[in-house]
Amino acid sequence: MMPDDIKEAPVARYWHKLEDERIQCDLCPRFCRLRDGQRGMCFVRARSGESIVLATYGRSSGFCIDPIEKKPLNHFLPGSAVLSFGTAGCNLACKFCQNWDISKSRETDTLADQATPEQIARAASSLGCQSVAFTYNDPIIFHEYAVDVAKACRAVGVKTVAVTSGYICEEPRQEFFAHMDAANIDLKAFSDRFYRELCVGDLATVLDTLRYLATQEHLWFEITNLIIPGENDSEDELEDLTRWVAANLGPDIPLHFSAFHPAWKMLNRPATPPATLTRARDIAMRNGLRYVYTGNVHDERGGSTYCHECGGRLIGRDWYAMTAWNLTEDGTCEKCGAVCAGVFDKRPGEWGAKRVAVDMRDFAG
């Protein structure tokens, strides 16, 4: 008997029928080939009859208001509040997943909350959130739901943010990011071996996504690299990664080096020493990147923004709390007038570091 979450789900996009009666999902490079009732590796895109459906449309693992810096985005509306949510599942199989309880979930009970795109947009607007973030698990796999939410948000003046690994095919990539205002791309490593053995994916697809986003003037994006001791922390790899970003994406793309904490199937690895993050930051800046950050550790210097011309501190941060703001209303350094790349309001937001749960039932109807 077919589960209700498949049987009642809306039809998804990006698939085609094969000669052997299977249907191939064309959303990401996995190209899952499914028979009736089967699910793709992501768990949420499944075959129902003669089509692929999205089993998690309109369903979420929960909603809360976060600081935008937690996504992490340091150059997109600093200090503002963002309404965050995710669903379940993922199209990568990272052994080190830091959100494994959501992204690796195979239980539809994880999706306790329900909300229409219009309901989410209404909630964000009512709560004073300048944006909605698709996060916790990869929004690529709930493509249709994310796009519909983005359309509803845009209609009421709310922006949308995608926190994603960027593992997506060319055509759906173009549609997905056309509706986003900002993104943080998780560049997990700079080696095919890492992606193949630890993520069951490939590096080339993610680099294609990054190169594509660099051509999209409507969208601001930043990059996160989670550094895992003994896996992607060598000086050679950090040199290669940061040189590639500088050469292919430019010096103004913010890069976040984030600390790994033992999780999921890599509990035997130590947490990333703060000194490793500082070393990575030094390498990136030496290779020409202007805005490089350390994350998941207490490091006010590594979390703050500095002027690339005079070295003055533009935005001070202590964890997610803003401690200084030295930008003009035009987004330039108050000291020397150099432009700071990003999307800024005339004044920063005042949300701070707090995290607040949201009950979407309050915004129904």
Phi and psi in degrees as a GROMACS rama.xvg file:
@    title "Ramachandran Plot"
@    xaxis  label "Phi"
@    yaxis  label "Psi"
@TYPE xy
-75.1236  131.321  MET-2
-58.1328  148.206  PRO-3
-63.1425  -33.1428  ASP-4
-66.9953  -21.8283  ASP-5
-89.1092  -47.0182  ILE-6
-60.7842  -35.3565  LYS-7
-100.971  4.91059  GLU-8
-80.3424  150.762  ALA-9
-73.0789  154.092  PRO-10
-68.0322  137.096  VAL-11
-92.8312  174.548  ALA-12
-106.007  171.139  ARG-13
66.3121  69.949  TYR-14
-158.735  161.855  TRP-15
-152.024  157.754  HIS-16
-84.4867  143.212  LYS-17
-101.862  164.542  LEU-18
-67.9531  -23.2524  GLU-19
-89.5761  16.9585  ASP-20
80.5086  -4.83155  GLU-21
-81.6921  163.955  ARG-22
-116.81  131.71  ILE-23
-99.9706  128.522  GLN-24
-80.9668  128.779  CYS-25
-110.417  21.0076  ASP-26
-73.7027  -46.0699  LEU-27
-130.59  169.246  CYS-28
-66.5954  1.58041  PRO-29
-73.2261  -30.0359  ARG-30
47.3046  53.9016  PHE-31
-60.1242  133.422  CYS-32
-111.405  113.705  ARG-33
-117.55  143.685  LEU-34
-99.2808  168.163  ARG-35
-55.1845  129.434  ASP-36
88.8262  -10.5657  GLY-37
-82.8376  150.485  GLN-38
-106.914  152.743  ARG-39
-74.2382  175.191  GLY-40
-59.8546  -30.4255  MET-41
-68.6724  -16.5793  CYS-42
81.6799  -23.7159  PHE-43
-100.207  -17.4923  VAL-44
-102.37  124.17  ARG-45
-140.879  160.673  ALA-46
-92.5007  131.228  ARG-47
-131.555  106.582  SER-48
66.7952  -120.672  GLY-49
-105.084  27.1152  GLU-50
-151.092  167.33  SER-51
-96  137.235  ILE-52
-121.206  160.34  VAL-53
-105.476  106.159  LEU-54
-72.1812  -17.2888  ALA-55
-105.915  13.4902  THR-56
-60.199  126.744  TYR-57
80.0325  7.44307  GLY-58
-124.157  146.944  ARG-59
-142.529  157.161  SER-60
-85.2057  1.05202  SER-61
138.583  155.497  GLY-62
-122.135  141.307  PHE-63
-154.818  161.414  CYS-64
-97.5861  127.503  ILE-65
-120.573  162.972  ASP-66
-72.484  141.839  PRO-67
-59.9231  -27.3858  ILE-68
-64.9451  -16.265  GLU-69
-78.8071  -9.24056  LYS-70
-72.1813  -30.9892  LYS-71
-91.9462  136.695  PRO-72
-133.655  112.97  LEU-73
-99.5279  -13.2875  ASN-74
-119.529  19.8036  HIS-75
-126.165  102.314  PHE-76
50.4958  57.6827  LEU-77
-53.0137  141.025  PRO-78
80.9497  -2.07484  GLY-79
-85.3307  163.244  SER-80
-93.5726  141.801  ALA-81
-129.771  131.259  VAL-82
-81.9427  116.555  LEU-83
-110.419  142.59  SER-84
-158.851  161.334  PHE-85
-141.025  -178.547  GLY-86
-119.653  -118.43  THR-87
-145.619  159.831  ALA-88
86.677  171.831  GLY-89
-165.518  153.51  CYS-90
-99.3116  7.02442  ASN-91
-115.689  166.5  LEU-92
-126.783  52.6015  ALA-93
-65.3359  123.779  CYS-94
-69.11  -16.0848  LYS-95
-107.555  13.9544  PHE-96
-49.6777  127.268  CYS-97
-84.7219  -13.1254  GLN-98
-120.302  38.8499  ASN-99
-60.4773  -30.377  TRP-100
-65.3313  -22.865  ASP-101
-100.276  -53.5125  ILE-102
-69.0728  -27.3893  SER-103
-98.0612  5.30058  LYS-104
-64.3883  135.956  SER-105
-118.603  16.925  ARG-106
-111.73  120.144  GLU-107
-68.4732  -14.4447  THR-108
-65.9974  -18.8389  ASP-109
-59.0182  -29.4965  THR-110
-91.7175  74.2583  LEU-111
-81.518  -25.7664  ALA-112
-100.116  148.035  ASP-113
-129.101  144.13  GLN-114
-162.407  137.821  ALA-115
-79.2489  161.265  THR-116
-55.7373  -42.333  PRO-117
-65.1237  -36.0896  GLU-118
-64.7431  -41.7091  GLN-119
-65.6371  -44.0831  ILE-120
-62.1167  -41.3846  ALA-121
-64.5632  -41.8667  ARG-122
-63.2288  -47.0728  ALA-123
-59.7733  -45.3595  ALA-124
-64.1742  -44.1989  SER-125
-66.454  -32.6014  SER-126
-89.2271  0.142811  LEU-127
78.1932  21.2396  GLY-128
-85.0054  127.587  CYS-129
-78.3202  -14.188  GLN-130
-152.148  163.452  SER-131
-117.21  133.362  VAL-132
-111.564  131.749  ALA-133
-92.6281  110.369  PHE-134
-152.289  -171.81  THR-135
73.2422  -48.2912  TYR-136
-129.228  172.472  ASN-137
-78.0936  121.809  ASP-138
-69.0934  -13.008  PRO-139
-52.9666  -40.5534  ILE-140
-76.1631  -19.5331  ILE-141
-110.19  45.3377  PHE-142
-44.3841  -54.3355  HIS-143
-65.5903  -40.0473  GLU-144
-66.1811  -44.9684  TYR-145
-61.9586  -43.1351  ALA-146
-64.1028  -42.7024  VAL-147
-65.2938  -39.0925  ASP-148
-63.7734  -42.5178  VAL-149
-61.3383  -40.4815  ALA-150
-63.9583  -43.506  LYS-151
-65.6305  -38.2149  ALA-152
-66.4039  -44.5029  CYS-153
-59.6771  -33.1093  ARG-154
-66.2127  -23.2138  ALA-155
-113.24  14.5787  VAL-156
80.5738  20.2417  GLY-157
-103.722  135.39  VAL-158
-88.5059  165.373  LYS-159
-129.169  147.466  THR-160
-128.743  131.506  VAL-161
-108.645  124.385  ALA-162
-106.111  106.972  VAL-163
-146.941  158.825  THR-164
-84.6144  -7.91777  SER-165
71.1302  22.7368  GLY-166
-94.0344  85.8273  TYR-167
-151.449  151.001  ILE-168
-77.6121  167.125  CYS-169
-61.5957  -51.5908  GLU-170
-65.2377  -50.9601  GLU-171
-63.536  -29.9853  PRO-172
-58.6346  -45.1124  ARG-173
-63.7003  -44.8198  GLN-174
-66.7073  -45.6242  GLU-175
-58.4199  -54.0156  PHE-176
-76.2857  -15.749  PHE-177
-62.6272  -24.0883  ALA-178
-100.615  -2.36261  HIS-179
-97.5533  149.546  MET-180
-100.597  -24.2038  ASP-181
-154.676  160.86  ALA-182
-153.17  151.178  ALA-183
-119.778  121.687  ASN-184
-100.843  127.662  ILE-185
-86.8524  98.118  ASP-186
-89.3097  96.6856  LEU-187
-70.0891  -27.5477  LYS-188
-170.674  179.711  ALA-189
-125.979  44.2635  PHE-190
-145.366  140.633  SER-191
-63.7823  -35.6383  ASP-192
-58.9792  -44.5071  ARG-193
-60.8571  -51.1091  PHE-194
-62.407  -40.4189  TYR-195
-69.5017  -46.0678  ARG-196
-85.6204  -33.2547  GLU-197
-105.149  -17.2448  LEU-198
-122.51  -14.2267  CYS-199
55.182  51.7554  VAL-200
-147.742  -159.021  GLY-201
-141.652  149.462  ASP-202
-72.1854  -36.9957  LEU-203
-57.5382  -41.0713  ALA-204
-61.3716  -41.6201  THR-205
-67.6065  -39.9751  VAL-206
-64.9964  -36.1304  LEU-207
-61.347  -42.6093  ASP-208
-61.7449  -43.8285  THR-209
-63.636  -43.3778  LEU-210
-63.308  -38.5829  ARG-211
-63.6447  -45.4852  TYR-212
-63.8064  -30.7647  LEU-213
-64.9089  -16.2394  ALA-214
-95.4326  -4.31888  THR-215
-97.9765  100.298  GLN-216
-69.2543  -20.9708  GLU-217
-79.2855  -12.0182  HIS-218
-121.265  132.143  LEU-219
-96.014  135.888  TRP-220
-140.252  154.098  PHE-221
-130.847  167.833  GLU-222
-124.585  140.975  ILE-223
-119.783  135.787  THR-224
-124.379  109.526  ASN-225
-79.3638  118.245  LEU-226
-94.0342  121.613  ILE-227
-111.027  120.903  ILE-228
-53.8942  129.888  PRO-229
81.7044  -2.65053  GLY-230
-117.046  -48.9489  GLU-231
-140.445  28.6689  ASN-232
-109.006  10.3295  ASP-233
-70.4001  152.714  SER-234
-63.0473  -38.3397  GLU-235
-61.6515  -44.5893  ASP-236
-67.6467  -40.3596  GLU-237
-66.0751  -35.5162  LEU-238
-63.4672  -47.9925  GLU-239
-62.5571  -45.1954  ASP-240
-61.6299  -50.0705  LEU-241
-70.661  -33.5887  THR-242
-66.741  -38.072  ARG-243
-64.7127  -45.022  TRP-244
-60.4843  -46.809  VAL-245
-62.2035  -42.3329  ALA-246
-75.6385  -35.1334  ALA-247
-100.118  -26.1328  ASN-248
-117.373  -19.5786  LEU-249
102.62  165.049  GLY-250
-74.9096  -14.6333  PRO-251
-91.1049  -2.55987  ASP-252
-75.4976  116.819  ILE-253
-65.7903  137.515  PRO-254
-123.655  125.385  LEU-255
-107.621  120.405  HIS-256
-95.4033  119.119  PHE-257
-113.029  144.963  SER-258
-81.2094  133.063  ALA-259
-79.2359  140.126  PHE-260
-123.432  136.31  HIS-261
-50.7887  128.043  PRO-262
-157.788  160.337  ALA-263
53.9955  -109.219  TRP-264
-106.001  15.1764  LYS-265
-128.903  50.6317  MET-266
-75.774  -13.9977  LEU-267
-88.6608  -0.245381  ASN-268
-95.8276  144.216  ARG-269
-75.3393  158.73  PRO-270
-65.6241  155.92  ALA-271
-71.0062  124.853  THR-272
-64.9385  140.641  PRO-273
-54.623  -33.5292  PRO-274
-62.5901  -30.6227  ALA-275
-66.1745  -40.9189  THR-276
-65.6459  -40.9915  LEU-277
-64.3155  -39.9736  THR-278
-62.429  -43.686  ARG-279
-62.5503  -41.748  ALA-280
-61.9902  -42.6902  ARG-281
-62.7921  -41.7745  ASP-282
-62.6535  -45.4729  ILE-283
-62.119  -42.7606  ALA-284
-70.704  -34.9053  MET-285
-64.3349  -28.8874  ARG-286
-90.4006  10.944  ASN-287
103.601  -0.235178  GLY-288
-80.718  134.323  LEU-289
-89.3518  -28.5075  ARG-290
-127.534  98.4707  TYR-291
-127.437  133.739  VAL-292
-128.511  155.639  TYR-293
-109.662  143.501  THR-294
-138.489  161.838  GLY-295
68.1825  13.3231  ASN-296
-138.504  158.778  VAL-297
-83.5422  107.809  HIS-298
-154.828  88.9845  ASP-299
-62.5345  -37.9088  GLU-300
-65.8758  -45.1488  ARG-301
-70.3773  -14.9312  GLY-302
-99.8403  -5.29645  GLY-303
-97.0566  160.335  SER-304
-103.81  133.269  THR-305
-122.292  149.168  TYR-306
-68.0054  132.023  CYS-307
-76.4813  -11.88  HIS-308
-96.0164  -55.9867  GLU-309
-102.31  -10.4143  CYS-310
81.8056  0.792418  GLY-311
-67.9848  151.828  GLY-312
-77.9876  122.121  ARG-313
-91.8496  -47.1534  LEU-314
-133.435  117.915  ILE-315
-91.4502  138.039  GLY-316
-137.579  134.851  ARG-317
-120.992  103.551  ASP-318
56.1961  -119.773  TRP-319
-103.204  8.22415  TYR-320
-95.8493  132.925  ALA-321
-81.4734  130.19  MET-322
-113.26  -11.5763  THR-323
-158.459  149.443  ALA-324
-143.709  108.099  TRP-325
-125.239  40.5502  ASN-326
-107.206  146.017  LEU-327
-76.594  175.122  THR-328
-64.4645  -19.5281  GLU-329
-92.5629  5.08252  ASP-330
77.3574  31.008  GLY-331
-116.303  161.052  THR-332
-65.8375  127.195  CYS-333
-63.5587  -25.0116  GLU-334
-84.2254  -46.5754  LYS-335
-121.765  -9.50632  CYS-336
85.7207  2.87664  GLY-337
-67.8456  143.406  ALA-338
-77.0248  134.255  VAL-339
-98.583  121.39  CYS-340
-66.696  138.526  ALA-341
149.026  -171.725  GLY-342
-119.046  108.486  VAL-343
-125.39  144.067  PHE-344
-81.9855  170.61  ASP-345
-62.6176  -33.8243  LYS-346
-131.332  151.784  ARG-347
-72.2226  159.985  PRO-348
-71.4666  170.003  GLY-349
-125.205  26.4736  GLU-350
-67.9149  -37.9799  TRP-351
80.4837  -153.99  GLY-352
-98.29  1.32085  ALA-353
-72.6262  157.09  LYS-354
-128.449  126.624  ARG-355
-129.378  125.692  VAL-356
-71.7185  148.379  ALA-357
-125.411  131.589  VAL-358
-97.456  109.122  ASP-359
-68.7902  -13.9772  MET-360
-64.9312  -22.4759  ARG-361
-70.5257  -12.1591  ASP-362
-121.414  21.17  PHE-363
-77.9083  153.266  ALA-364
